Amino acid sequence: MNPSDHSISEQGAFNLFSEESVKNPFPLFAQMRAMGSVIPIPNPMGGTGQAWMILRMEEAMQVLKDHARFTVDPTTIDGNNDIRAGLADKADPSAPPTFFTGKSMLFVDEPDHRRLRVLVSKAFTPKFMEGLRPRVQEIADELLDRVQARGEMDIVKDYAYPLPINVISEMLGVPQADREQIHVWSGALARGLGFGKQEPEVAEHLRAFGMYTAKLVADKRQHPADDLISQLIAIEEEGDRLNEEELISMISLLIFAGHETTSNLIATGTLMLLDHPEQLERLTKDLSLVPSAVEELLRFNGPATASGPRFATEDTELAGQRIKKGDMVIPLLKSANRDEHQFSQPEELDITRTMNRHLAFGYGIHMCLGAPLARVEADVAFTTLLRRMPNLRLSIPRDNVAWHFALSSQGLASLPVTF
Ligand code: HEM
């Protein structure tokens, strides 16, 4: 890499983290990919350790599957790089844990990861999810019934947000009245938890979300019901498979991960289709294409810009770069999904594309637990929307569409349409 490349990589990283390229980061990713599969960037947490951006699919998969060489938990190496420690410092130490400050499956390695994931994995199998399809359909229809006569709606507020939060809340047993407040917290967390961003109110939201989850668990302990939270409480009470901190972290993870990302897939996916009228028309005419369109929308502009960071457990080499023990490594999923080495015409949206894989749900042991649920929800959401509202049109100038930037899950602030 020559010195001018280095400045592009610094500039690129800066732009990416500073919301500048939020509307369309893909030209920047292409520029960075041209420089290499693995490139050094300034440490987004401002620490002294080196950070690396992984731009291509092969190397991203290597990092995500090799959990001996790359850990999700830097405290197992040393504390210096810990982005969560920084946040936890600001939080009230007496506050209840959350998925971010406590011990959730996303942030632990084997064998704890497997122990935690196995406790809920049965509730997220594709077969179990198919059983939920009629209820997801009912919710989608109820939401569209409310706006059908109006001839206009905000896709985000009226459809993409309420659909997944109602589904996951029913699975978990989260009361209806609490869902709006949860949306406020998790929206703030999704936007506040990016690398290099530690807005002061994030610690406050984390604390409030943790307190809420702890209270929910206490209530359910008194009044168990036929839901996932009650099942997890029963497991915790059995003894040695799940402790209280893990229980609360797990529930806050399922609530948070279970709706924010899927809402973004539905809203951004709709916008991507509106941006490609010929693809939208084709899909509207043949709704059997929805499952393949969903995969393509995930590849083309899926919600997660990057997976969580990984940290090298030893000095190692990746695509010719020397990664030092403790360095932070960030697989850029959206760039890997546009990798010219993997896809023909990767910058084109093609809802009939056949592909071996994309990385929108991550890869390896931490690959998204909720992928089968997200797929059923997106399938029902797009099929129902296009069947009932085949003349969907954006009702504001395209340039006025406002994005929310978040590395974990990027989405739209609103998407007004007519139909
Ligand atoms: C389109 C929607 C979704 C996208 C794009 C998405 C994306 C992801 C990604 C990229 C990861 C891996 C993160 C990493 O390796 O650092 C992940 C993990 C996870 N996701 Fe999702 N997700 C979605 C929906 C859901 C839903 C509906 C749930 C339901 C509860 C969920 C629960 C989880 C959990 C629990 C993990 C952690 C898994 C582990 O560490 O073993 N996600 N998701």
Residues whose N, C-alpha, C, O or C-beta is under 5 A from the ligand:
A	BS01	HEM	M105 L106 R117 L254 A257 G258 T261 T262 L265 P303 A304 S307 G308 L359 A360 F361 G362 I365 H366 M367 C368 L369 G370 A371 L373 A374
